[in-house]
Amino acid sequence: MSYLIPAVGSLVSLPPLILVEHGCLINENMEQELLTGEELMSQLRQQGVDYLEKVKRAYMEALVLLLKLTGNWY
């Protein structure tokens, strides 16, 4: 589809943006995505994550939130 609509191709080919690293928010990247901490936590809870500390990394990639969780569960 990206080859049919150039604007979609540039949107889909953006590099992933790290929102959380080792349980800490990357505020600059959150602001860039116009995403609040509450909105991110809502997304995390929908995926079964109750605590930010459980997240090793969270990425925003082509309008999808991807998570990598740590092995430490509290």
Sequence and secondary structure as in RCSB ss.txt:
>XXXX:A:sequence
MSYLIPAVGSLVSLPPLILVEHGCLINENMEQELLTGEELMSQLRQQGVDYLEKVKRAYMEALVLLLKLTGNWY
>XXXX:A:secstr
 TTT HHHHHHHTS  EEEEETTEE HHHHHHTT  HHHHHHHHHHTT   GGGEEEEEEETTEEEEEE S   
